[in-house]
Amino acid sequence: MRLLLDTHVFLWWWSGDRKLTAATRGAIAQARQVFVSAASAWEIVIKLMLGKLRFDGTITQAIAACRFTELPVTTRHAEAVRELPQYHSDLFDRMLIAQAKVEVLTIVTHDRAFEPYPVPIALT
């Protein structure tokens, strides 16, 4: 299975947060490939700048340390956002959904607002 982690799932994995269930941790550990979107990095940086989040080190180093793969945002991803129904207004989440659709990935999230979209979801 190829997974795309929602921003909060990546942060929970990185920090060892117990909000991430053992089953989800196992699925991530056993996945063939795990991606973290550049959109998630952007979201994290914005929250850092606003003082809403603390993150030691760099996101690039954290992704590499976890043996995850960075997923860049491409024009194909941006164009796919345009095709999405307006079920969810969070722009970062909409980009993740578009990326999952284009790249055929399963999104790992705790956010049930992803459910109406035509992409595979693994809820935590």
N, C-alpha and C positions, 0 to 999 in steps of 0.2 A: 504494500500500500504506500502511496505517496501522499504526504500530509502537508498542509499549509496551516501554520499556527496563527490563531488570532493573537493580537498584541498581548492581551492579558494572559493568555496561556503561555506564551514565550516568557513573560515576566515571572509567572508562577514557577515555571520550570527552572529558570535561572536562579531564582531566590530560594527554591526548595519549599515553596508555600504549600501548606497542607490542603489548600482549596483544590489543588490538582489531585484527583483521586489516584489510587494505586493502579486501577484498571487503565486510566488514561496515560499515566506514566509508562506503564507496560506497553501500551499501543505505540506510543511515541518511540520508546526504546527499540521496539521490534520493527518499526516501519522501514521500508526499503530506502526512502528518502524523506527528509523533513526540511521544509522551507520556512524561512522567515522573510516576509516581504519588506522591501525598502519603504513601503508605505507605513509599516509598523515602526521602523526605525524613525521615520519622520514624526509619527505620532508620539513616540517616546521622547524625542528631542524637544518637541513643543511642550510636553508636560514637564520636562526638566526645566525649561526656560521659564515656565510659569510657576515653578516651585511646587508643583503638584505631585512630583515623583522624585525619588532618589535612585541613582543608578551609578554604581562604581565601575570604573573602567570605560571602555568604549563598547558600543553595540556590536561593531565589527568583530572585536575580540571575543565577545560573549557568544556570538553566533558560531565562530570558529571553534571555541572551546567546547561547545555543545555538539560539535560535529554536524551542525545544521548547514543548509545551503541558503545563501542569500538569493532572493528572487527580486530582480530589478523590475521596475515599473516600465513597461514598454508602451508604444503608441497603440498596439493591438489591445492591451489591457485598458488603456484610457478609452478607446473607442467602444469596448465592450460594456463599459459603465453606462454609456448612452442607451444601450438596449435593455437595461435592467428596469423592471417595474419599480415604482416608488414605494415599496413596502417598508423600506428602512431609510432614514434620513442621514445616518452617520456616514460622512464621505469616506473615511478611512475603511470602514466596514464594507462599503459598496465597492471600493477598489479591491479588497480581498476577495469578495464574491466574484468580481469580474476576472481576477487572476485565476481563481480556482476553476472557473468555467473555461477559460481559454487554455489553461495548462492541464486540465483534467486532474484536479487535486481534490482531496477531501479536506474540508476546513475543520479544525479542532477548535471548538469555542464553547463558552458557557452561555452565550447570548442566543436566546430562542428566536430573536428577530431574524436570524438567518434562515429559519426553517422554510418560509414560503418560496425561497429561491431554488431554481433548478440545478443545484450543485449538491454533491454528497456532504453531509454534515456529521461530525462525531461530537456529540454533546458531552461536556465534562460533568 
